[in-house]
Amino acid sequence: MDFNDSPEEAAYREKARAWLAENAAAHRAAHGEPKPTTPEHMAAAKAWQARKAGAGYACITWPAGVGGGGGTPIQSVIFGQEEAKAGVSYGYFTIGLGMCVPTVMAFASDETKQRFVSPAVKGEEIWCQLFSEPAGGSDVAALRTRAVKDGSDWVINGQKVWTTGAHYCDYGIVLVRTDVDAPKHKGLTMFWIDMRDAAVECRPIHQMSGGREFNEVYFTDLRVKDSQRLGAVGEGWKVALVTLMNERLAVGGSSGPDYRQVMELARGLSGPNGPALKDNAFREKLADWYVNSQGLKYTRFRTMTALSRGQTPGPESSIGKIIAANQMQEMANTAVEAQGEYGILTDPSLAPMEAAFQASLMWAPGLRIAGGTDEILKNIIAERVLGLPGDVRVDKDVAFKDMPTGR
């Protein structure tokens, strides 16, 4: 494992820092600091994405011919690190550019790629991913949204749920069932769709945090052309795996306060036995969180080292989401409890540390579900990383229409 930038990487980092220092200042001067979820915030995000695309810093690893930077994975990591430090990153494009558009690039026709990839890179159009359904849970292959062939078109009816950003997205990729006589993994097909079509209805879900990032999406006789199909009919699961692997890489980390912020908070809190930082049980938790954080850091360094050497990262990146999401929830819960009666405050102007831990506590359960639940990822690690025997799957060869529904 190599902890240092190579001379070429160090030069790229300095170049990125210089560009960010100049352009972040210009961006803030032009757009200020608008509040999230406002139209002004969206406008600022699109302007920043366009600015990055013009300089080759948007989608750094993508070919220059589609608006990318034609760079290397390690350059993308370096720029992402420096952009985060500059404080000008936005989340509107993560799903589209990290999951959806790569799927379009892998399976769509040349005409479709020419139409959609470059506008997405520039931030002109935003994409969402429509996989999860109320009856399916984490079992993506249990979906029931149907697409029926009608002449040269397909007609889609059904419902998706937990679709991030659907209410502001222009396009999306949707996984549907096209053959109920096939086993559940073999009767699926994927399409790209226009989210502004009148047959698509988005209903934002009001979260306990006060946010409305997720949506229920309903399709009522949505007509799509066969040219909107991604991959072969009935091969949607293979297409979906490309999207899902990109998704789990994208959500592998976690945002929010870490053990350092917990330690800072504890210095100013008093428990029944004195300062919280002097409490042995509290200190044991801090030690565990520190060890886990270091393990995650060095695991990410292994991934960065592989990227730096032009290699494909190994399966070690699979553990990142499980550890980070669970630790985020545990730290937030402990910090809120340690605040006593002040732990119920969610107003940033009143709560300790601007309610960072309260916000983290309400977001952490969602992070443990997004991109695959803990149970799903543990099965993946057990079977595909550790080589353990797979679970018994009694429905593997059963036609979807014959599967019990619990009714």
Backbone torsions as a table, in degrees:
resi	resn	phi	psi	omega
1	MET	NA	135.1	-178.8
2	ASP	-114.7	121.4	-176.5
3	PHE	-90.9	-5.7	-173.3
4	ASN	-113.0	151.2	172.7
5	ASP	-67.8	143.7	169.5
6	SER	-71.2	167.1	177.8
7	PRO	-55.4	-39.2	179.3
8	GLU	-67.7	-40.5	179.2
9	GLU	-68.0	-38.9	178.3
10	ALA	-63.6	-38.7	178.6
11	ALA	-66.5	-40.3	178.7
12	TYR	-65.2	-39.4	179.8
13	ARG	-62.8	-42.9	178.7
14	GLU	-65.0	-38.9	177.2
15	LYS	-62.8	-44.2	179.5
16	ALA	-64.7	-42.5	179.3
17	ARG	-60.5	-43.3	-179.1
18	ALA	-63.8	-43.6	179.5
19	TRP	-63.9	-43.5	-179.1
20	LEU	-65.1	-41.0	-179.6
21	ALA	-59.5	-43.3	-178.5
22	GLU	-74.2	-46.3	-171.9
23	ASN	-81.2	-30.6	175.9
24	ALA	-64.3	-40.3	178.2
25	ALA	-64.1	-43.0	179.4
26	ALA	-66.0	-37.3	179.6
27	HIS	-65.2	-44.8	179.6
28	ARG	-65.7	-36.6	178.5
29	ALA	-63.3	-35.0	-177.8
30	ALA	-82.9	-33.2	-171.8
31	HIS	-119.6	-8.9	179.7
32	GLY	67.8	-149.9	179.8
33	GLU	-125.5	70.9	-177.7
34	PRO	-66.0	152.6	179.9
35	LYS	-71.8	143.7	178.1
36	PRO	-57.7	152.2	177.6
37	THR	73.4	-0.8	177.7
38	THR	-89.1	159.1	176.1
39	PRO	-58.3	-34.0	179.0
40	GLU	-65.6	-36.1	178.6
41	HIS	-67.0	-41.9	177.2
42	MET	-62.7	-43.1	179.2
43	ALA	-61.9	-41.0	178.5
44	ALA	-64.6	-40.0	179.8
45	ALA	-63.3	-44.7	-180.0
46	LYS	-65.7	-37.4	178.6
47	ALA	-65.5	-40.1	179.1
48	TRP	-67.4	-41.3	178.7
49	GLN	-62.5	-42.5	178.7
50	ALA	-64.0	-38.3	178.9
51	ARG	-64.2	-43.6	178.3
52	LYS	-64.2	-42.7	-179.0
53	ALA	-61.7	-39.0	179.8
54	GLY	-64.3	-25.0	-179.1
55	ALA	-100.5	0.7	179.7
56	GLY	82.5	17.1	-179.3
57	TYR	-103.6	1.6	173.9
58	ALA	-97.3	128.8	-178.5
59	CYS	53.1	61.7	-171.9
60	ILE	-58.8	-34.1	-175.6
61	THR	-85.4	-7.1	-178.7
62	TRP	-80.9	155.9	180.0
63	PRO	-61.1	145.7	179.3
64	ALA	-62.5	-26.9	-178.6
65	GLY	-64.7	-20.9	178.2
66	VAL	-108.4	12.0	178.3
67	GLY	101.9	-0.4	179.1
68	GLY	-80.5	-174.6	-177.6
69	GLY	-97.1	-9.7	-178.4
70	GLY	62.9	27.9	-176.6
71	GLY	-102.1	-163.8	-175.5
72	THR	-106.7	161.6	177.5
73	PRO	-58.4	-38.9	-178.7
74	ILE	-68.2	-32.1	175.1
75	GLN	-65.2	-38.0	176.9
76	SER	-63.7	-41.4	177.5
77	VAL	-62.7	-45.7	-178.4
78	ILE	-61.3	-46.7	-179.3
79	PHE	-63.9	-40.1	178.4
80	GLY	-60.4	-39.5	177.7
81	GLN	-63.6	-46.1	-177.3
82	GLU	-71.3	-34.8	177.9
83	GLU	-64.7	-39.7	177.9
84	ALA	-62.8	-40.0	178.0
85	LYS	-65.4	-33.7	-179.8
86	ALA	-74.0	-16.7	174.8
87	GLY	72.6	32.1	-178.5
88	VAL	-125.8	19.6	-179.6
89	SER	-83.9	147.5	179.7
90	TYR	-125.7	153.0	-174.8
91	GLY	-100.3	-1.3	-175.0
92	TYR	-62.5	-29.0	-170.5
93	PHE	-101.4	-2.8	-173.4
94	THR	-59.6	-48.0	-176.8
95	ILE	-69.2	-45.5	-178.3
96	GLY	-62.7	-50.4	-175.9
97	LEU	-82.1	-23.5	-179.0
98	GLY	-90.6	-23.6	-172.6
99	MET	-130.7	-50.8	-171.3
100	CYS	-76.5	-55.1	-175.5
101	VAL	-64.2	-37.2	173.3
102	PRO	-58.0	-33.9	176.4
103	THR	-68.0	-41.5	176.0
104	VAL	-60.5	-43.8	-179.9
105	MET	-62.7	-32.2	-176.6
106	ALA	-82.1	-28.5	-169.7
107	PHE	-126.4	-12.2	-175.8
108	ALA	-84.2	166.9	176.0
109	SER	-70.9	162.4	178.3
110	ASP	-59.0	-38.8	179.8
111	GLU	-62.0	-43.0	179.3
112	THR	-65.7	-42.0	179.5
113	LYS	-63.8	-41.6	179.0
114	GLN	-64.0	-32.8	-179.2
115	ARG	-74.1	-39.0	-166.3
116	PHE	-108.2	-30.1	-170.1
117	VAL	-66.8	-52.4	-177.0
118	SER	-60.5	-45.4	176.8
119	PRO	-60.3	-34.0	178.3
120	ALA	-68.7	-41.0	178.5
121	VAL	-60.6	-39.8	-178.1
122	LYS	-78.7	-5.3	179.9
123	GLY	82.2	11.1	-179.2
124	GLU	-76.8	-27.9	179.6
125	GLU	-134.6	143.3	-176.2
126	ILE	-119.3	141.3	-175.8
127	TRP	-116.6	154.9	174.0
128	CYS	-132.1	166.5	-176.6
129	GLN	-115.8	124.5	-175.0
130	LEU	-115.1	88.8	-178.4
131	PHE	-118.3	-57.4	-170.5
132	SER	-64.0	147.4	177.2
133	GLU	-136.3	155.2	-177.1
134	PRO	-58.0	-35.9	-176.1
135	ALA	-88.4	-8.6	-173.2
136	GLY	-100.0	-27.2	-176.2
137	GLY	60.1	-134.4	-180.0
138	SER	-81.9	-4.8	178.4
139	ASP	-87.4	88.1	-176.3
140	VAL	-57.8	-35.3	-176.3
141	ALA	-71.6	-7.1	179.3
142	ALA	-88.3	9.5	-176.0
143	LEU	-61.7	151.9	-175.7
144	ARG	-121.3	-3.8	176.2
145	THR	-62.2	126.9	-172.3
146	ARG	-106.1	146.3	169.3
147	ALA	-125.2	123.3	-176.7
148	VAL	-115.3	133.0	-179.4
149	LYS	-69.8	132.3	177.6
150	ASP	-136.3	95.0	-174.3
151	GLY	67.9	-125.7	177.9
152	SER	-93.7	1.1	-179.2
153	ASP	-109.1	175.6	172.9
154	TRP	-125.9	146.2	178.4
155	VAL	-118.0	122.4	-174.3
156	ILE	-107.0	132.8	173.6
157	ASN	-136.8	137.7	178.7
158	GLY	151.6	-165.2	-175.2
159	GLN	-141.7	140.4	170.8
160	LYS	-118.1	161.8	-178.5
161	VAL	-144.6	159.0	-179.5
162	TRP	62.8	30.8	-179.4
163	THR	-82.9	108.8	-177.3
164	THR	-68.1	127.9	172.8
165	GLY	73.2	9.4	-176.8
166	ALA	-56.9	-32.4	-175.1
167	HIS	-71.5	-16.8	177.5
168	TYR	-118.8	4.9	-176.8
169	CYS	-86.4	152.2	179.0
170	ASP	-91.9	-36.8	-177.9
171	TYR	-140.5	166.0	178.7
172	GLY	-154.4	163.7	171.4
173	ILE	-109.9	134.1	-174.9
174	VAL	-128.2	136.4	177.8
175	LEU	-103.0	125.8	-174.9
176	VAL	-133.6	165.8	178.4
177	ARG	-97.3	125.7	179.4
178	THR	-113.6	-6.7	-179.1
179	ASP	-147.4	106.5	-179.6
180	VAL	-83.4	-8.5	179.1
181	ASP	-85.8	-11.7	179.2
182	ALA	-94.4	157.5	173.0
183	PRO	-56.8	158.3	-167.2
184	LYS	-59.4	-30.9	-179.6
185	HIS	-82.0	-13.3	-171.9
186	LYS	-108.4	-3.6	-178.4
187	GLY	-109.1	27.9	-174.8
188	LEU	-108.0	151.6	177.0
189	THR	-144.2	146.7	-179.4
190	MET	-113.1	143.6	177.5
191	PHE	-133.4	158.1	164.7
192	TRP	-99.4	145.4	-175.9
193	ILE	-134.7	159.8	175.1
194	ASP	-90.1	114.2	-177.0
195	MET	-70.7	-13.5	-179.9
196	ARG	-90.9	-0.2	178.7
197	ASP	-61.5	142.0	-178.6
198	ALA	-62.9	-21.1	-179.7
199	ALA	-83.8	1.6	178.2
200	VAL	-110.3	123.6	179.4
201	GLU	-118.9	125.9	178.3
202	CYS	-107.2	131.1	176.6
203	ARG	-123.6	105.4	-179.9
204	PRO	-59.9	142.1	178.3
205	ILE	-97.0	124.6	179.6
206	HIS	-79.9	114.7	-176.8
207	GLN	-88.3	160.6	-179.5
208	MET	-66.0	-19.3	177.6
209	SER	-78.8	-10.0	-176.1
210	GLY	98.3	-12.6	-179.1
211	GLY	-79.9	167.7	178.2
212	ARG	-138.9	49.1	-177.5
213	GLU	-78.4	-27.1	-176.3
214	PHE	-96.0	160.0	-176.5
215	ASN	-143.8	152.5	159.8
216	GLU	-92.1	139.2	180.0
217	VAL	-127.6	128.6	-177.9
218	TYR	-115.5	137.7	176.3
219	PHE	-114.2	123.4	178.7
220	THR	-123.7	100.4	-178.0
221	ASP	53.0	47.4	176.2
222	LEU	-74.9	119.5	-177.5
223	ARG	-97.9	124.7	177.7
224	VAL	-127.1	150.2	179.6
225	LYS	-80.7	153.3	178.1
226	ASP	-62.8	-25.2	177.6
227	SER	-67.7	-12.4	177.5
228	GLN	-87.0	0.5	179.5
229	ARG	-73.8	139.5	176.2
230	LEU	-110.6	107.9	-175.7
231	GLY	87.6	-179.3	-176.6
232	ALA	-78.7	157.5	174.6
233	VAL	-62.2	131.8	-179.7
234	GLY	82.4	-2.9	-179.9
235	GLU	-107.8	22.1	-176.6
236	GLY	-63.0	-28.9	-179.9
237	TRP	-65.3	-39.1	178.1
238	LYS	-64.3	-38.8	178.0
239	VAL	-66.9	-42.3	-178.0
240	ALA	-63.1	-33.3	-179.9
241	LEU	-61.5	-36.0	176.5
242	VAL	-61.9	-44.7	179.2
243	THR	-65.2	-44.1	-175.9
244	LEU	-66.2	-37.5	178.4
245	MET	-66.2	-39.5	175.9
246	ASN	-65.8	-37.5	-179.6
247	GLU	-63.5	-45.7	-176.3
248	ARG	-68.8	-28.0	173.9
249	LEU	-70.8	-39.5	-176.9
250	ALA	-68.6	-35.1	-177.9
251	VAL	-101.7	17.5	-175.8
252	GLY	-68.0	-24.7	178.0
253	GLY	-97.5	-171.7	177.0
254	SER	-145.1	146.8	175.2
255	SER	-100.7	170.4	179.5
256	GLY	111.1	174.0	-177.4
257	PRO	-64.9	149.4	179.5
258	ASP	-116.6	-165.7	-174.4
259	TYR	-62.0	-27.2	179.1
260	ARG	-65.2	-41.1	178.6
261	GLN	-69.6	-34.1	175.7
262	VAL	-62.9	-42.8	179.4
263	MET	-64.1	-41.8	178.6
264	GLU	-63.0	-42.6	178.5
265	LEU	-63.0	-43.2	-175.5
266	ALA	-64.1	-28.2	179.8
267	ARG	-62.0	-28.7	-177.3
268	GLY	-102.5	6.8	-177.9
269	LEU	-111.1	144.8	177.3
270	SER	-117.5	134.7	176.8
271	GLY	-105.9	-171.0	-179.5
272	PRO	-64.2	-21.9	-178.1
273	ASN	-113.3	23.0	178.9
274	GLY	110.7	-161.4	-178.1
275	PRO	-57.6	138.1	-177.6
276	ALA	-58.8	-33.8	-177.6
277	LEU	-68.9	-16.6	178.4
278	LYS	-93.8	-6.4	-179.3
279	ASP	-74.6	125.2	-173.9
280	ASN	-62.9	-40.3	-179.9
281	ALA	-64.5	-39.7	178.4
282	PHE	-65.8	-40.7	-178.9
283	ARG	-66.5	-33.4	176.8
284	GLU	-63.9	-40.7	177.5
285	LYS	-63.6	-43.1	178.1
286	LEU	-58.3	-42.0	179.9
287	ALA	-63.2	-42.6	178.6
288	ASP	-62.3	-43.9	-178.9
289	TRP	-65.6	-36.6	178.3
290	TYR	-64.3	-46.0	-179.3
291	VAL	-61.7	-44.9	178.8
292	ASN	-62.0	-42.0	-179.2
293	SER	-63.5	-40.3	177.7
294	GLN	-66.2	-39.4	177.5
295	GLY	-61.4	-42.5	177.9
296	LEU	-64.9	-40.8	-178.9
297	LYS	-61.1	-47.2	-177.3
298	TYR	-73.6	-27.9	173.8
299	THR	-65.5	-40.6	177.0
300	ARG	-66.9	-33.9	176.3
301	PHE	-63.0	-36.8	177.1
302	ARG	-62.1	-42.5	177.9
303	THR	-63.1	-43.8	179.5
304	MET	-63.9	-37.9	178.6
305	THR	-63.1	-42.8	178.1
306	ALA	-61.4	-43.8	178.4
307	LEU	-62.8	-42.0	-178.8
308	SER	-61.7	-31.6	-178.9
309	ARG	-91.3	6.4	180.0
310	GLY	76.9	17.1	-178.6
311	GLN	-97.6	165.5	174.2
312	THR	-88.5	127.4	-179.9
313	PRO	-57.6	147.0	-178.9
314	GLY	-83.5	-173.3	-176.1
315	PRO	-70.3	-4.6	-178.5
316	GLU	-60.1	-24.2	-179.8
317	SER	-70.2	-14.4	-178.3
318	SER	-67.2	-25.4	-175.6
319	ILE	-83.3	-13.8	-172.3
320	GLY	-58.7	-46.5	-175.5
321	LYS	-66.2	-42.3	-178.6
322	ILE	-61.3	-48.2	-178.0
323	ILE	-67.2	-49.0	-174.2
324	ALA	-64.9	-44.5	-176.7
325	ALA	-67.4	-42.7	179.5
326	ASN	-67.8	-39.8	178.6
327	GLN	-66.9	-37.7	177.5
328	MET	-59.0	-43.9	-179.2
329	GLN	-67.9	-42.4	-179.2
330	GLU	-65.5	-43.7	179.0
331	MET	-63.3	-44.2	-179.3
332	ALA	-63.4	-42.8	-179.8
333	ASN	-62.9	-44.2	179.5
334	THR	-64.2	-43.1	-178.7
335	ALA	-65.4	-40.4	179.3
336	VAL	-67.1	-42.9	178.2
337	GLU	-62.7	-37.8	-179.1
338	ALA	-66.3	-21.6	179.3
339	GLN	-79.2	-4.5	178.4
340	GLY	61.8	-134.8	-177.6
341	GLU	-63.8	-21.8	178.9
342	TYR	-76.2	-11.4	-179.7
343	GLY	-66.2	-20.3	-179.8
344	ILE	-80.8	-10.3	-178.8
345	LEU	-76.1	131.8	176.6
346	THR	-117.8	-2.0	178.1
347	ASP	-76.2	116.8	-178.4
348	PRO	-57.2	-25.7	-179.1
349	SER	-78.8	-12.0	-177.3
350	LEU	-116.5	-36.2	-173.9
351	ALA	-77.4	151.1	175.3
352	PRO	-56.2	140.6	178.4
353	MET	53.3	38.3	175.8
354	GLU	55.0	36.3	175.8
355	ALA	59.9	26.8	-178.6
356	ALA	-61.0	-39.3	-177.4
357	PHE	-76.5	-32.2	176.1
358	GLN	-64.2	-44.0	178.2
359	ALA	-63.9	-40.5	-179.9
360	SER	-64.8	-38.9	-179.5
361	LEU	-63.3	-38.5	-178.4
362	MET	-78.7	-22.0	-179.6
363	TRP	-90.0	-29.7	-173.0
364	ALA	-56.6	-42.5	179.3
365	PRO	-59.9	-35.5	177.8
366	GLY	-66.4	-37.2	179.2
367	LEU	-65.6	-31.5	179.1
368	ARG	-73.0	-13.4	178.3
369	ILE	-101.4	-41.0	-176.1
370	ALA	-58.4	134.8	177.9
371	GLY	74.7	14.2	-179.0
372	GLY	112.5	128.8	-180.0
373	THR	-67.9	167.7	176.8
374	ASP	-54.1	-42.9	-176.2
375	GLU	-64.8	-42.0	178.5
376	ILE	-61.8	-47.0	-177.0
377	LEU	-68.7	-33.7	176.8
378	LYS	-65.4	-38.1	175.8
379	ASN	-63.4	-42.3	179.4
380	ILE	-61.7	-45.3	-179.8
381	ILE	-63.9	-44.4	-178.2
382	ALA	-62.4	-45.7	-172.9
383	GLU	-83.7	-41.9	-171.4
384	ARG	-98.7	-19.7	179.3
385	VAL	-101.6	-49.2	-176.5
386	LEU	-90.2	-12.0	178.4
387	GLY	72.7	24.3	178.9
388	LEU	-76.9	159.8	179.8
389	PRO	-60.1	144.1	-179.9
390	GLY	-75.9	159.6	175.1
391	ASP	-62.4	151.9	173.6
392	VAL	-73.0	125.0	-178.7
393	ARG	-119.9	98.3	-174.2
394	VAL	-75.0	-14.8	-177.9
395	ASP	-99.0	10.5	-172.4
396	LYS	-58.9	-39.4	-175.9
397	ASP	-113.7	16.9	-179.1
398	VAL	-91.9	133.7	176.2
399	ALA	-58.8	141.2	-175.6
400	PHE	-57.4	-38.8	-177.5
401	LYS	-66.2	-20.5	-178.0
402	ASP	-96.4	-0.9	-179.2
403	MET	-74.3	138.8	178.6
404	PRO	-64.2	144.0	-177.2
405	THR	-109.0	-9.2	-179.5
406	GLY	85.9	4.5	179.9
407	ARG	-83.0	NA	NA
